[in-house]
Amino acid sequence: MTEQTDVTLNIREMCDAYQVTPRTLRFYEAKELLFPIREGQKRLFTKRDRARLKLILRGKRFGFSLEEIRQLLDLYHMGDQQHTQIQRTYEIGRERLVDMERQRDELNEAIEELKEQLKWGEKVIASAKNGQEAAE
């Protein structure tokens, strides 16, 4: 999809362009993260909505809460060329990276423990099978 500055997209086009559901877009609208133009029941999404959705989806992918995403989006209008927004995004991103690395380390540890348990289980099963064959 080519992003044209003066084009609005309807909900179906937004869904297709960003691989989200209509329910997702309505949810973000209800949470006041997106502000489509309303024409009766129709929603028309502007370039600003598209940019915000990209940031929302990226934030969610990195594990940011919706409240953190809202706060970061709200900082855009501080009037300081987004310096405050970028600084706060950086800080939250660093915190999230530490959390993700901790979770990865815990997961790696759990994987190793499970592998050890499975090896033990294989030995028990093989031993029981060998004992059964000897009894026959």
C-alpha positions in Angstrom: 0.0 0.0 0.0 1.3 3.5 -0.8 0.8 6.1 1.9 -0.7 9.2 0.3 -1.0 12.2 2.6 -4.5 13.3 1.6 -6.1 9.9 1.5 -8.4 8.4 4.2 -8.9 4.7 4.6 -12.0 3.0 5.6 -12.0 0.3 8.3 -11.6 -2.6 5.8 -8.7 -0.9 4.1 -7.0 -0.2 7.5 -7.5 -3.9 8.4 -6.0 -5.1 5.2 -3.1 -2.6 5.3 -2.1 -3.4 8.9 -3.3 -7.0 9.4 -5.6 -6.1 12.2 -9.3 -6.8 12.8 -12.1 -4.2 12.8 -12.6 -5.1 16.5 -9.0 -4.1 17.2 -9.5 -0.7 15.5 -12.7 0.0 17.3 -11.0 -1.0 20.6 -8.2 1.5 20.0 -10.7 4.1 19.1 -12.7 3.4 22.3 -9.4 3.7 24.3 -8.8 7.1 22.6 -5.6 6.0 20.8 -7.1 6.5 17.3 -9.4 9.3 16.2 -11.0 8.4 12.9 -13.4 10.8 11.1 -16.9 9.6 11.7 -19.5 9.8 8.9 -22.5 8.1 10.3 -21.4 4.5 10.9 -18.4 4.9 8.7 -14.9 5.4 10.1 -12.3 7.1 7.9 -8.7 6.9 9.1 -6.3 9.7 8.3 -2.6 9.7 7.8 -2.3 10.6 11.5 -4.3 7.6 12.5 -2.1 5.4 10.3 1.0 6.7 11.9 -0.5 6.2 15.4 -1.6 2.7 14.6 2.0 1.8 13.4 3.3 3.1 16.8 0.6 1.2 18.7 1.4 -2.0 17.0 5.1 -1.6 17.5 4.6 -0.8 21.1 2.4 -3.8 21.6 5.0 -6.0 19.9 7.6 -4.8 22.4 5.3 -5.4 25.3 4.4 -1.8 26.2 1.1 -1.5 28.0 -1.7 0.5 26.3 -1.3 3.2 28.9 2.4 3.5 28.2 1.6 3.8 24.5 -1.1 6.4 25.2 1.4 8.5 27.3 4.0 8.3 24.6 1.6 9.3 21.8 0.3 12.2 23.9 3.9 13.5 24.3 4.0 14.1 20.5 2.3 17.5 21.0 4.7 18.8 23.6 6.2 21.3 21.1 9.8 20.3 21.5 10.3 18.5 18.2 9.3 15.2 19.9 12.4 15.3 22.2 10.4 14.5 25.3 8.6 11.7 23.4 11.8 10.2 22.1 13.5 10.4 25.5 10.6 8.8 27.3 10.2 6.1 24.6 13.9 5.4 25.0 13.6 5.0 28.8 10.6 2.7 28.6 12.3 0.7 25.8 15.4 0.2 28.0 13.2 -1.0 30.9 11.3 -3.3 28.6 14.6 -4.7 27.2 15.8 -5.6 30.7 12.4 -7.3 31.4 12.5 -9.3 28.1 16.1 -10.4 28.7 15.2 -11.5 32.2 12.2 -13.5 30.9 14.4 -15.0 28.2 16.9 -16.1 30.8 14.2 -17.6 33.0 12.7 -19.4 29.9 16.1 -20.8 28.9 16.6 -22.1 32.5 13.2 -23.7 32.4 13.9 -25.3 29.0 17.2 -26.8 30.3 15.4 -28.2 33.4 12.7 -29.7 31.3 15.3 -31.3 29.0 17.0 -32.9 32.0 13.6 -34.2 33.2 12.9 -35.7 29.8 16.3 -37.4 29.7 15.5 -38.9 33.2 12.1 -40.0 31.9 13.7 -41.7 28.9 16.0 -43.6 31.2 13.2 -44.7 33.5 11.1 -45.8 30.5 14.0 -47.6 28.9 14.9 -49.3 32.2 11.3 -50.4 32.8 11.1 -51.7 29.2 14.3 -53.6 29.6 13.1 -55.1 32.9 9.8 -56.2 31.3 11.6 -57.8 28.3 13.9 -59.7 30.7 10.8 -61.0 32.6 9.2 -62.4 29.5 
